[in-house]
Amino acid sequence: MKPGERILGVEGGGTKTAWVLVETVLGANASAWEFRVLEQGKLPASSVRLTSPERLRAILAELPKQIDRAGVFLAGCGTEEDRCTLKQMCLEIWPNAKIVTGSDRDSGLAAALDHGDGIVVNAGSGSSVTGRRGERIERAGGWGHILGDAGGGYFLSIHALRLVLREHDLGRSEMDFTAKILRVLSLNNLDELVRWVQTADKMELAMLAPVVFEAATAGDGRMMEIIEEGARVLCEYTEAVASRLHLLAPKVVLIGGLFQRDSIYTHAFRRRLKKNLPDARVTTAERAPELGAAWLVGELGDHITVREKLARGEIDSLAAALTEQRNPRSENLEKLSPREVVQLFVDEEKFVQDALRDAAADLTRAIEIVAEALRNGGRLFYVGAGSSGRIGVLDASEIPPTFGAPPDLVQGVIAGGVTALHR
């Protein structure tokens, strides 16, 4: 290992592919290595079992190219054949880098425990429980959504959807949860919901788990029962792994999107585990699994030390942007009468006209670029967050019915996905 080596850590699962690019630096005592974070980001979901090789190559090709080492740990990469296949794919992209591949269980274990003993409970779109004592590893769950991802997002979502249909078939009153699901998916009735479920993949179904949590938090007892059932199964797996490893007071680290620090799921799991494993020390992970992936390929010793590299200039630049400033002319809105508010909006329009006039040349050039791209077989994407994202999605949705264009020609991309349009 040398100072300044660039190491890429990648952890892929059913919801996203998270990555971090770090640089090795000598620590304070000059004998230990540390990571300094250079870049990080997220890409679409990646799984050895559920993602096609072509799609997987395309996702990996989006990652930084100038690296010395890469640790790529993906869901479903459980056999030696899987690891070799994934490594060959990585070498096509980074031919001169040292590559280490494996399962997301491995990177999660490294991020949560370093080289220590304990149990890692992962609940994202799927789920798994992995324990270690010395050189011995024990596992439970993680068999995929068809055979056994109990307690993960897919598990919770599919149980909730089955309950909706069962209540409908039994002629009982429509559940409030049904309306929530239809609203989130922009559907009108149960027939449309059934058609959507029949074509949705595991990741799309798992993304409905937050709706289950929201309903339970609002007092829906049947949704809470589903959450308790998921927590119960994960606790059973945790207890089984602890028993096989003879750990009486294990460190239990919770990772994955369902285990936010104060989430209803975290509390349900803690409460259940305390009954049968009262001496367990339960905590949520402090480091992301992609850092564990970087550590495994970096061979940095027994502990991960990470220095965050804050881009101070970028933060200052964003804070100074006009879009982040308050408009001094509207600071007293609460004191204005309705008539004065309307007049203020009318008066503000002249500033919009002035701004557009100043940007006329740039707007013209943008239109020319887009038109040329469309003529050459390209597409147009509107990308934004908040109001700008919603406007982009709305404008894109009007292109097919207005101009008869295919729906993929102009697309709107909003930060937060479809739920950001409603919540």
C-alpha positions as CSV (number, residue, x, y, z in Angstrom):
1,M,0.0,0.0,0.0
2,K,1.3,3.5,-0.9
3,P,0.1,7.0,0.0
4,G,-2.3,8.4,-2.5
5,E,-3.7,5.2,-3.8
6,R,-7.3,5.6,-5.1
7,I,-9.6,2.9,-3.9
8,L,-13.2,2.4,-5.1
9,G,-15.7,0.7,-2.9
10,V,-19.0,-0.5,-4.4
11,E,-21.9,-2.1,-2.6
12,G,-24.9,-3.1,-4.7
13,G,-28.3,-4.3,-3.7
14,G,-31.9,-4.4,-4.7
15,T,-32.6,-0.7,-4.2
16,K,-29.4,1.0,-5.3
17,T,-25.7,0.7,-6.0
18,A,-23.7,2.9,-3.5
19,W,-20.0,3.8,-4.2
20,V,-17.3,5.7,-2.6
21,L,-13.9,6.7,-4.0
22,V,-11.2,7.1,-1.3
23,E,-7.5,8.0,-1.1
24,T,-5.1,6.4,1.3
25,V,-3.2,8.6,3.6
26,L,-0.9,7.9,6.6
27,G,-2.6,8.3,10.0
28,A,-1.4,10.4,12.9
29,N,1.0,7.7,14.2
30,A,2.6,7.3,10.7
31,S,2.1,3.5,10.9
32,A,-1.6,3.2,10.2
33,W,-3.4,4.0,7.0
34,E,-6.6,6.0,6.8
35,F,-9.2,6.8,4.1
36,R,-9.9,10.2,2.8
37,V,-13.2,10.4,0.9
38,L,-12.8,12.0,-2.5
39,E,-16.2,11.3,-4.2
40,Q,-19.3,9.2,-3.5
41,G,-22.6,8.6,-5.1
42,K,-25.4,6.2,-5.9
43,L,-26.5,4.4,-9.1
44,P,-29.4,2.1,-9.9
45,A,-29.8,-1.3,-8.2
46,S,-27.4,-4.1,-9.1
47,S,-27.7,-7.7,-8.2
48,V,-25.8,-10.7,-9.7
49,R,-29.1,-12.6,-9.8
50,L,-31.6,-10.0,-10.8
51,T,-29.6,-7.6,-13.0
52,S,-28.7,-8.7,-16.6
53,P,-24.9,-8.8,-17.4
54,E,-25.5,-6.0,-20.0
55,R,-27.2,-3.8,-17.5
56,L,-24.6,-4.6,-14.8
57,R,-21.7,-3.6,-17.2
58,A,-23.5,-0.3,-17.9
59,I,-23.9,0.5,-14.2
60,L,-20.2,-0.3,-13.5
61,A,-19.1,1.7,-16.5
62,E,-20.6,4.8,-14.8
63,L,-18.1,4.6,-11.9
64,P,-14.8,6.5,-11.7
65,K,-12.2,5.1,-14.0
66,Q,-8.9,6.4,-12.5
67,I,-8.4,4.0,-9.6
68,D,-5.8,1.6,-8.3
69,R,-8.1,-0.8,-6.5
70,A,-11.8,-1.7,-6.6
71,G,-13.9,-3.7,-4.1
72,V,-17.2,-4.6,-5.8
73,F,-19.6,-6.4,-3.5
74,L,-23.1,-7.1,-4.9
75,A,-26.2,-8.9,-3.7
76,G,-26.4,-12.5,-5.0
77,C,-22.7,-12.8,-5.5
78,G,-22.5,-15.9,-3.3
79,T,-20.4,-18.5,-5.1
80,E,-16.8,-18.7,-6.4
81,E,-18.2,-18.8,-9.9
82,D,-20.2,-15.6,-9.2
83,R,-17.1,-13.9,-7.9
84,C,-14.9,-14.9,-10.8
85,T,-17.6,-13.8,-13.3
86,L,-18.0,-10.4,-11.6
87,K,-14.2,-9.9,-11.4
88,Q,-13.8,-10.5,-15.1
89,M,-16.5,-8.0,-15.8
90,C,-14.7,-5.5,-13.5
91,L,-11.4,-6.1,-15.2
92,E,-12.9,-5.1,-18.6
93,I,-13.6,-1.7,-17.0
94,W,-10.5,-1.3,-14.8
95,P,-7.8,-3.5,-16.5
96,N,-4.9,-2.3,-14.4
97,A,-6.6,-2.2,-11.0
98,K,-6.5,-4.8,-8.2
99,I,-10.1,-6.2,-8.0
100,V,-11.8,-7.9,-5.1
101,T,-15.4,-9.1,-5.5
102,G,-17.9,-10.7,-3.2
103,S,-21.4,-10.5,-1.7
104,D,-23.0,-7.5,0.0
105,R,-22.9,-9.6,3.1
106,D,-19.1,-9.3,3.1
107,S,-19.0,-5.5,2.7
108,G,-21.7,-5.1,5.3
109,L,-19.8,-7.3,7.8
110,A,-16.6,-5.3,7.2
111,A,-18.3,-1.9,7.6
112,A,-20.2,-3.0,10.8
113,L,-17.6,-5.1,12.6
114,D,-14.2,-4.5,11.1
115,H,-12.4,-7.8,12.1
116,G,-14.4,-8.1,15.3
117,D,-17.1,-10.6,16.4
118,G,-20.8,-10.0,16.2
119,I,-23.9,-10.2,14.1
120,V,-25.0,-8.0,11.3
121,V,-28.7,-7.8,10.5
122,N,-29.3,-6.3,7.0
123,A,-32.8,-5.2,6.1
124,G,-33.2,-3.3,2.8
125,S,-35.2,-4.5,-0.2
126,G,-34.2,-8.0,0.9
127,S,-32.7,-9.2,4.2
128,S,-30.0,-11.3,5.7
129,V,-28.3,-12.1,9.0
130,T,-24.6,-12.8,9.2
131,G,-22.6,-13.5,12.3
132,R,-18.9,-14.0,12.9
133,R,-16.8,-15.4,15.8
134,G,-13.1,-15.6,15.0
135,E,-12.8,-17.3,11.7
136,R,-16.2,-18.9,11.8
137,I,-19.1,-17.3,9.8
138,E,-22.7,-18.3,10.2
139,R,-25.6,-17.1,8.0
140,A,-29.4,-17.0,8.0
141,G,-31.9,-15.7,5.5
142,G,-30.8,-13.9,2.4
143,W,-32.1,-16.6,0.0
144,G,-33.8,-14.1,-2.4
145,H,-37.3,-12.7,-2.4
146,I,-38.9,-16.0,-3.7
147,L,-37.4,-18.3,-1.1
148,G,-36.5,-16.2,1.9
149,D,-35.9,-12.5,2.2
150,A,-38.2,-12.4,5.2
151,G,-38.2,-9.1,7.0
152,G,-37.0,-7.0,4.1
153,G,-38.8,-4.4,2.1
154,Y,-40.2,-6.8,-0.4
155,F,-41.6,-9.0,2.4
156,L,-43.4,-6.2,4.1
157,S,-44.8,-4.8,0.9
158,I,-46.1,-8.1,-0.5
159,H,-47.7,-9.0,2.8
160,A,-49.5,-5.6,2.9
161,L,-50.7,-6.0,-0.7
162,R,-52.0,-9.5,0.0
163,L,-53.9,-8.1,3.0
164,V,-55.5,-5.4,0.8
165,L,-56.8,-8.0,-1.7
166,R,-57.9,-10.4,1.0
167,E,-59.9,-7.7,2.7
168,H,-61.5,-6.8,-0.6
169,D,-62.3,-10.5,-1.4
170,L,-64.0,-10.9,2.0
171,G,-66.2,-7.9,1.3
172,R,-64.9,-5.9,4.1
173,S,-64.7,-2.1,4.1
174,E,-61.8,-0.6,2.0
175,M,-58.7,0.0,4.1
176,D,-57.1,3.4,4.3
177,F,-53.9,1.7,3.3
178,T,-55.4,0.9,-0.1
179,A,-55.9,4.6,-0.9
180,K,-52.3,5.4,0.2
181,I,-50.9,2.7,-2.1
182,L,-53.0,3.8,-5.1
183,R,-52.0,7.4,-4.5
184,V,-48.3,6.7,-4.3
185,L,-48.5,4.6,-7.5
186,S,-50.8,7.1,-9.3
187,L,-53.4,4.3,-9.9
188,N,-57.2,4.5,-9.7
189,N,-58.4,1.1,-8.5
190,L,-57.5,-2.4,-7.4
191,D,-57.7,-3.8,-10.9
192,E,-54.9,-1.3,-12.0
193,L,-53.0,-2.2,-8.8
194,V,-53.1,-5.9,-9.6
195,R,-51.9,-5.3,-13.1
196,W,-49.0,-3.2,-11.8
197,V,-48.0,-5.8,-9.2
198,Q,-47.9,-8.5,-11.9
199,T,-45.3,-6.6,-13.9
200,A,-43.4,-5.0,-11.1
201,D,-40.0,-6.4,-10.1
202,K,-38.7,-7.0,-6.6
203,M,-37.1,-3.6,-6.3
204,E,-40.3,-1.7,-7.3
205,L,-42.4,-3.7,-4.8
206,A,-39.8,-3.2,-2.0
207,M,-40.0,0.6,-2.5
208,L,-43.6,0.5,-1.1
209,A,-42.3,-0.4,2.4
210,P,-42.2,3.3,3.5
211,V,-46.0,3.4,2.9
212,V,-46.4,0.4,5.3
213,F,-44.3,2.2,7.9
214,E,-46.3,5.4,7.4
215,A,-49.6,3.6,7.8
216,A,-48.4,1.9,11.0
217,T,-47.1,5.1,12.4
218,A,-50.6,6.7,11.7
219,G,-52.2,3.9,13.8
220,D,-53.0,1.2,11.3
221,G,-52.9,-1.9,13.5
222,R,-52.8,-4.4,10.7
223,M,-49.8,-2.7,9.1
224,M,-48.1,-2.8,12.5
225,E,-48.8,-6.5,12.7
226,I,-46.9,-7.0,9.4
227,I,-44.0,-4.9,10.8
228,E,-43.9,-7.0,14.0
229,E,-43.9,-10.2,11.9
230,G,-40.9,-9.0,9.9
231,A,-39.1,-8.0,13.1
232,R,-40.0,-11.4,14.7
233,V,-38.4,-13.4,11.8
234,L,-35.2,-11.3,11.8
235,C,-35.0,-11.8,15.5
236,E,-35.4,-15.6,15.2
237,Y,-32.6,-15.6,12.6
238,T,-30.4,-13.4,14.9
239,E,-31.0,-15.8,17.8
240,A,-30.2,-18.8,15.7
241,V,-26.9,-17.3,14.4
242,A,-25.9,-16.3,18.0
243,S,-26.7,-19.8,19.2
244,R,-24.6,-21.5,16.5
245,L,-21.7,-19.1,17.3
246,H,-22.1,-19.5,21.1
247,L,-22.5,-15.8,21.5
248,L,-24.4,-15.0,24.7
249,A,-24.1,-11.2,24.6
250,P,-23.4,-10.5,20.9
251,K,-22.8,-7.1,19.3
252,V,-25.7,-6.8,16.9
253,V,-25.4,-4.1,14.2
254,L,-28.4,-3.1,12.1
255,I,-27.8,-2.0,8.5
256,G,-29.9,-1.4,5.5
257,G,-32.5,1.2,4.5
258,L,-35.3,-0.2,6.8
259,F,-33.2,0.3,9.9
260,Q,-32.9,4.1,10.2
261,R,-31.7,5.1,13.6
262,D,-35.1,5.9,15.1
263,S,-37.4,4.0,12.7
264,I,-40.4,2.1,13.8
265,Y,-38.7,-1.0,12.5
266,T,-35.6,-0.5,14.6
267,H,-37.7,-0.2,17.7
268,A,-39.8,-3.3,16.9
269,F,-36.6,-5.3,16.3
270,R,-34.9,-4.1,19.5
271,R,-38.0,-4.8,21.6
272,R,-38.4,-8.4,20.3
273,L,-34.7,-9.3,20.5
274,K,-34.5,-8.1,24.1
275,K,-37.0,-10.8,25.2
276,N,-34.9,-13.8,24.0
277,L,-31.4,-12.3,23.8
278,P,-31.5,-9.7,26.6
279,D,-27.7,-9.2,26.8
280,A,-27.3,-8.4,23.1
281,R,-25.9,-4.9,22.4
282,V,-27.9,-3.6,19.5
283,T,-26.6,-0.6,17.5
284,T,-27.1,0.9,14.0
285,A,-24.2,0.9,11.7
286,E,-22.0,4.0,11.8
287,R,-20.3,3.4,8.4
288,A,-21.8,2.7,5.0
289,P,-21.2,-0.8,3.4
290,E,-19.4,0.8,0.5
291,L,-16.7,1.9,2.9
292,G,-16.5,-1.7,4.0
293,A,-16.0,-2.7,0.4
294,A,-13.1,-0.3,0.0
295,W,-11.6,-1.5,3.2
296,L,-11.7,-5.2,2.1
297,V,-9.7,-4.4,-1.1
298,G,-7.5,-1.9,0.7
299,E,-6.0,-4.3,3.3
300,L,-5.7,-1.5,5.8
301,G,-5.5,-3.6,8.9
302,D,-8.0,-4.1,11.7
303,H,-10.0,-0.8,11.7
304,I,-11.5,1.6,9.2
305,T,-10.6,5.3,9.9
306,V,-12.3,7.7,7.5
307,R,-11.6,11.4,7.0
308,E,-14.4,13.2,5.3
309,K,-13.1,15.6,2.6
310,L,-15.6,18.4,2.6
311,A,-15.7,20.5,-0.6
312,R,-15.8,23.8,1.2
313,G,-15.8,25.9,-1.9
314,E,-18.7,24.0,-3.4
315,I,-20.7,24.3,-0.2
316,D,-20.0,28.1,0.0
317,S,-20.9,28.4,-3.7
318,L,-24.2,26.6,-3.3
319,A,-25.1,28.7,-0.2
320,A,-24.4,31.9,-2.2
321,A,-26.6,30.9,-5.2
322,L,-29.5,33.2,-5.9
323,T,-31.9,30.2,-5.7
324,E,-31.0,29.7,-2.1
325,Q,-31.5,33.4,-1.0
326,R,-34.6,34.9,0.4
327,N,-36.4,37.5,-1.7
328,P,-36.3,40.7,0.3
329,R,-39.5,41.9,-1.3
330,S,-41.5,39.0,0.1
331,E,-40.1,38.8,3.6
332,N,-43.3,40.3,5.1
333,L,-45.9,38.1,3.4
334,E,-47.7,37.3,6.6
335,K,-48.4,41.1,7.1
336,L,-49.8,41.7,3.6
337,S,-53.5,41.7,2.7
338,P,-54.7,39.4,-0.1
339,R,-54.8,42.3,-2.5
340,E,-51.2,43.3,-1.6
341,V,-50.0,39.7,-2.1
342,V,-51.6,39.5,-5.5
343,Q,-50.1,42.9,-6.5
344,L,-46.7,41.6,-5.3
345,F,-46.9,38.6,-7.5
346,V,-47.9,40.8,-10.5
347,D,-45.0,43.2,-9.8
348,E,-42.5,40.3,-9.6
349,E,-43.4,39.2,-13.2
350,K,-41.4,42.1,-14.6
351,F,-38.2,40.7,-12.9
352,V,-38.9,37.4,-14.6
353,Q,-39.2,39.1,-18.0
354,D,-36.0,41.0,-17.4
355,A,-34.2,37.7,-16.5
356,L,-35.5,35.9,-19.5
357,R,-34.5,38.8,-21.8
358,D,-31.0,38.6,-20.4
359,A,-30.8,34.9,-21.0
360,A,-32.4,34.9,-24.5
361,A,-29.1,34.0,-26.3
362,D,-28.5,31.0,-23.9
363,L,-32.1,29.8,-24.2
364,T,-31.8,30.0,-28.0
365,R,-28.6,27.9,-28.0
366,A,-30.2,25.4,-25.6
367,I,-33.1,24.9,-28.0
368,E,-30.8,24.5,-30.9
369,I,-28.8,21.8,-29.1
370,V,-31.9,19.9,-28.0
371,A,-33.4,20.1,-31.5
372,E,-30.2,18.8,-33.1
373,A,-30.0,16.0,-30.6
374,L,-33.6,14.9,-31.2
375,R,-33.0,14.9,-35.0
376,N,-30.0,12.6,-34.5
377,G,-32.0,10.1,-32.5
378,G,-31.3,11.5,-29.0
379,R,-33.7,12.1,-26.2
380,L,-34.5,15.0,-23.8
381,F,-34.4,14.7,-20.0
382,Y,-35.7,17.3,-17.6
383,V,-33.8,16.9,-14.2
384,G,-34.7,18.7,-11.1
385,A,-35.6,18.6,-7.4
386,G,-38.7,20.0,-5.7
387,S,-40.7,22.4,-7.9
388,S,-38.4,22.4,-10.8
389,G,-38.5,18.6,-10.9
390,R,-42.3,18.5,-10.7
391,I,-42.5,21.0,-13.6
392,G,-40.1,18.9,-15.7
393,V,-42.2,15.7,-15.0
394,L,-45.4,17.5,-15.9
395,D,-44.0,19.0,-19.1
396,A,-42.6,15.6,-20.2
397,S,-45.9,13.9,-19.5
398,E,-47.7,16.2,-21.9
399,I,-45.4,15.5,-24.9
400,P,-47.0,12.1,-26.0
401,P,-50.7,13.2,-26.0
402,T,-49.9,16.7,-27.4
403,F,-47.4,15.8,-30.1
404,G,-47.9,12.0,-30.6
405,A,-44.3,11.4,-29.6
406,P,-43.2,8.1,-27.9
407,P,-43.2,8.5,-24.1
408,D,-39.5,7.8,-23.8
409,L,-38.5,10.7,-26.1
410,V,-38.9,13.3,-23.4
411,Q,-38.6,12.2,-19.8
412,G,-38.8,14.0,-16.4
413,V,-36.4,12.9,-13.6
414,I,-37.2,14.2,-10.1
415,A,-35.0,13.8,-7.0
416,G,-36.7,11.3,-4.7
417,G,-38.5,9.4,-7.5
418,V,-42.2,9.1,-7.9
419,T,-43.0,9.5,-4.2
420,A,-41.6,13.1,-4.4
421,L,-44.5,14.0,-6.7
422,H,-47.0,13.2,-3.9
423,R,-45.2,13.7,-0.6
